[in-house]
Amino acid sequence: MQKFIPNVEKNLNKKKTKNKKMDTQLTVNINSRIIEGAKLYAKENRISLSELVENYLSSLIKSYYAMEKKQLISDLTESFEDIKLHEQGKIKLKSLKEVVNEL
C-alpha cells in the first residue's frame, strides 16, 4: 500500500473556478480513435479536452486515495478485533521481537 499523501487529496478537493487556467502543459501519445472520441465527448459536454483529461485524472486519483483509506480502516479494524480476541484469551498476539524475526 502506498503512503497516503493528504496534501494531494486536499488540493484535488479545492473548488476550481470556471475560468481558472491550467498551469502545466503535458504531452501524451494516445490512439487517434480515442482522441477523436474524447474530442467529440468534450464538445458535446461543452468542456475542453484538457478539462476532460484533468477531470478524469482527478477522479482517478480521488478514487485511489478513497480505496487506500478504506484499506487502512479495514487493517485497523482487523487489528482491534485481534486485540479484543487476545484480551478474551482466544488468541495469542506475537511480540514485536517475533514479528521482527519473521522479516
Secondary structure per residue as TSV (DSSP state, phi and psi in degrees):
chain	resnum	aa	ss	phi	psi
A	1	M	-	360.0	132.3
A	2	Q	-	-70.8	153.6
A	3	K	-	-68.8	131.9
A	4	F	-	-69.4	131.3
A	5	I	-	-115.3	93.8
A	6	P	H	-61.3	-32.0
A	7	N	H	-64.4	-36.0
A	8	V	H	-63.0	-47.3
A	9	E	H	-64.1	-41.2
A	10	K	H	-59.0	-45.5
A	11	N	H	-65.4	-34.8
A	12	L	H	-69.5	-28.4
A	13	N	H	-84.6	-7.1
A	14	K	S	-67.0	141.0
A	15	K	-	-69.1	137.0
A	16	K	-	-100.6	130.5
A	17	T	-	-75.6	153.8
A	18	K	T	-56.6	-41.3
A	19	N	T	-100.7	12.2
A	20	K	-	-66.3	130.1
A	21	K	-	-85.2	146.6
A	22	M	-	-66.5	143.5
A	23	D	-	-108.7	-0.7
A	24	T	-	-139.6	135.0
A	25	Q	-	-93.3	143.8
A	26	L	-	-135.2	132.2
A	27	T	-	-107.5	127.8
A	28	V	-	-133.8	154.9
A	29	N	-	-106.4	120.1
A	30	I	-	-133.8	146.2
A	31	N	-	-52.6	133.9
A	32	S	H	-60.7	-33.2
A	33	R	H	-67.9	-36.1
A	34	I	H	-65.0	-43.8
A	35	I	H	-61.3	-46.5
A	36	E	H	-62.1	-42.5
A	37	G	H	-64.1	-40.4
A	38	A	H	-66.4	-40.0
A	39	K	H	-62.1	-43.5
A	40	L	H	-62.1	-45.9
A	41	Y	H	-60.1	-45.9
A	42	A	H	-62.1	-43.2
A	43	K	H	-63.0	-45.6
A	44	E	H	-64.4	-27.0
A	45	N	T	-101.6	8.3
A	46	R	T	53.7	46.6
A	47	I	-	-133.5	159.7
A	48	S	-	-77.6	160.1
A	49	L	H	-62.2	-38.4
A	50	S	H	-60.4	-43.8
A	51	E	H	-64.2	-39.8
A	52	L	H	-60.6	-47.4
A	53	V	H	-64.8	-44.3
A	54	E	H	-61.3	-43.7
A	55	N	H	-62.3	-41.5
A	56	Y	H	-64.1	-47.8
A	57	L	H	-63.3	-39.4
A	58	S	H	-60.9	-45.2
A	59	S	H	-62.9	-41.7
A	60	L	H	-61.0	-45.6
A	61	I	H	-66.8	-44.4
A	62	K	H	-59.6	-41.3
A	63	S	H	-63.3	-42.6
A	64	Y	H	-59.9	-48.3
A	65	Y	H	-68.6	-31.9
A	66	A	H	-64.6	-42.7
A	67	M	H	-65.5	-38.7
A	68	E	H	-62.7	-42.5
A	69	K	H	-63.8	-42.0
A	70	K	H	-61.6	-40.0
A	71	Q	H	-66.0	-41.5
A	72	L	H	-61.4	-45.1
A	73	I	H	-63.1	-41.7
A	74	S	H	-62.2	-44.4
A	75	D	H	-62.6	-42.5
A	76	L	H	-65.3	-42.6
A	77	T	H	-60.2	-44.0
A	78	E	H	-62.3	-40.2
A	79	S	H	-63.5	-43.3
A	80	F	H	-64.9	-36.2
A	81	E	H	-65.1	-39.5
A	82	D	H	-63.4	-40.3
A	83	I	H	-63.3	-42.5
A	84	K	H	-61.8	-45.6
A	85	L	H	-63.3	-36.9
A	86	H	H	-64.1	-44.4
A	87	E	H	-63.7	-30.3
A	88	Q	T	-83.2	-1.0
A	89	G	T	77.0	14.7
A	90	K	S	-87.3	-26.4
A	91	I	S	-138.7	161.2
A	92	K	-	-110.2	126.1
A	93	L	-	-83.6	147.6
A	94	K	-	-76.6	147.6
A	95	S	-	-77.1	164.4
A	96	L	H	-58.8	-39.5
A	97	K	H	-61.1	-42.6
A	98	E	H	-63.6	-40.7
A	99	V	H	-66.0	-44.5
A	100	V	H	-63.8	-40.7
A	101	N	H	-63.2	-26.7
A	102	E	H	-73.8	-19.7
A	103	L	-	-77.9	360.0
